[in-house]
Each structure stands twice: as C-alpha cells, then as structure tokens.
Amino acid sequence: MVVEITDANFEEVVIKSDKPVLVDFWAEWCGPCRMVGPIVEELAGDFEGQAVVGKVNVDHNPGISSQFGIRNIPTVLFFKGGEIVDKQVGAAPKNAYQAKLDSQLA
C-alpha cells in the first residue's frame, strides 16, 4: 500500500523508518508523474513488509518539497536510516526503481 506522506507525517514515516523508504514527489497536473504513479503502486505491493513506499503531492506539501530542493517532478528519493541514499529525477522504467530499492535491502 502506498503511504500518503505529508509535511506533518514526514519525520515519522520517512526519517524514523527502520526500513528503506521510496518517496515519490508528484503533482496531479504532471504528465510524467502519471506514468510513474502505477509503477509506484506496483512497487508498494512488491516490497510490502520490506520497504515503505510513499508519495508526496508537491502542491499540498511545499515544506518537504523545498527542504529537499525538489525542482523537477517526478523525483523519487530513496531514504535509509533517515538519510537520502539515492534518487531518480524524471520518469524511469520500473526496473530502475526496483534496482535502487533492492540495493537498499542488501
């Protein structure tokens, strides 16, 4: 299940997570974001119990977006131990996101 991440719950869901976290920064008006959305949904199912998969709507959560300097969307950040360990800017195929998550589980 994809977690909705907000300015209010970011610290709890992402920073304090004991699992790797994939965070998809997106907006409803963004075409490439709509391509990435279903991939993120699939990854949430594929990595259930192993990783947290969440989405941040940049229009509704400007705090997190500016904190991490999100200028282009979609941007997917990968966190482990509360730190950014990898990122993907722009739409990419599922296997690109999967490989980045797999490397955090190793």
C-alpha positions as CSV (number, residue, x, y, z in Angstrom):
1,M,0.0,0.0,0.0
2,V,1.3,3.4,-0.9
3,V,1.6,5.8,2.1
4,E,0.5,9.4,1.6
5,I,3.4,11.4,3.0
6,T,2.7,15.0,4.1
7,D,4.7,17.8,5.8
8,A,3.0,16.7,9.0
9,N,3.9,13.0,9.0
10,F,7.2,13.1,7.0
11,E,9.5,12.7,10.0
12,E,7.5,9.8,11.5
13,V,7.0,7.9,8.2
14,V,10.4,8.6,6.5
15,I,13.1,9.8,8.8
16,K,12.2,7.4,11.7
17,S,11.5,4.4,9.5
18,D,13.5,1.2,10.3
19,K,13.1,0.2,6.6
20,P,14.3,1.7,3.4
21,V,11.8,4.3,2.1
22,L,10.9,5.3,-1.5
23,V,9.3,8.8,-1.7
24,D,7.7,9.8,-5.0
25,F,7.3,13.6,-5.3
26,W,4.5,14.3,-7.8
27,A,1.6,16.6,-8.8
28,E,-1.8,15.9,-10.4
29,W,-1.0,18.2,-13.4
30,C,2.3,16.5,-14.2
31,G,2.1,14.1,-17.1
32,P,5.3,12.1,-16.4
33,C,4.1,11.8,-12.8
34,R,1.0,9.9,-14.0
35,M,3.3,7.5,-15.8
36,V,5.3,6.8,-12.6
37,G,2.2,6.5,-10.4
38,P,1.2,3.0,-11.4
39,I,4.9,1.9,-11.1
40,V,5.0,3.2,-7.5
41,E,1.7,1.4,-6.7
42,E,3.3,-1.9,-8.1
43,L,6.5,-1.4,-6.1
44,A,4.4,-0.9,-2.9
45,G,3.0,-4.3,-3.4
46,D,6.3,-5.9,-4.5
47,F,8.1,-4.6,-1.4
48,E,5.4,-4.9,1.2
49,G,6.9,-5.6,4.6
50,Q,10.4,-4.9,3.3
51,A,10.3,-1.2,2.4
52,V,8.0,1.8,2.8
53,V,6.7,3.3,-0.4
54,G,5.1,6.7,-0.3
55,K,4.0,9.7,-2.3
56,V,4.3,13.5,-1.6
57,N,1.9,15.8,-3.5
58,V,4.2,18.8,-4.0
59,D,1.3,21.2,-4.4
60,H,-0.1,20.2,-1.0
61,N,3.2,19.8,0.9
62,P,5.6,22.6,-0.1
63,G,7.6,22.2,3.1
64,I,9.1,18.8,2.3
65,S,9.5,19.7,-1.4
66,S,11.5,22.8,-0.6
67,Q,13.5,21.1,2.2
68,F,14.9,18.6,-0.4
69,G,15.2,21.1,-3.2
70,I,12.6,19.4,-5.4
71,R,12.6,21.4,-8.6
72,N,11.6,18.8,-11.2
73,I,8.9,16.2,-10.9
74,P,8.6,13.3,-10.8
75,T,11.5,13.0,-8.4
76,V,11.9,9.8,-6.4
77,L,14.1,9.9,-3.3
78,F,15.4,6.8,-1.6
79,F,16.0,7.0,2.2
80,K,17.7,4.6,4.5
81,G,18.3,5.4,8.2
82,G,16.8,8.8,7.7
83,E,19.3,9.8,5.0
84,I,18.9,10.2,1.2
85,V,20.9,7.3,-0.3
86,D,19.7,7.6,-3.9
87,K,17.4,9.4,-6.3
88,Q,15.8,9.3,-9.7
89,V,14.7,12.5,-11.4
90,G,12.2,12.1,-14.2
91,A,10.2,9.1,-15.2
92,A,12.1,5.8,-15.4
93,P,11.1,2.2,-16.1
94,K,10.0,0.0,-13.1
95,N,13.3,-1.9,-13.1
96,A,15.3,1.3,-12.4
97,Y,13.3,2.0,-9.2
98,Q,13.3,-1.7,-8.3
99,A,17.1,-1.9,-8.6
100,K,17.6,1.1,-6.4
101,L,15.3,-0.3,-3.7
102,D,16.9,-3.8,-3.9
103,S,20.3,-2.2,-3.3
104,Q,18.9,-0.7,-0.1
105,L,17.7,-4.1,1.2
106,A,21.1,-5.8,0.6
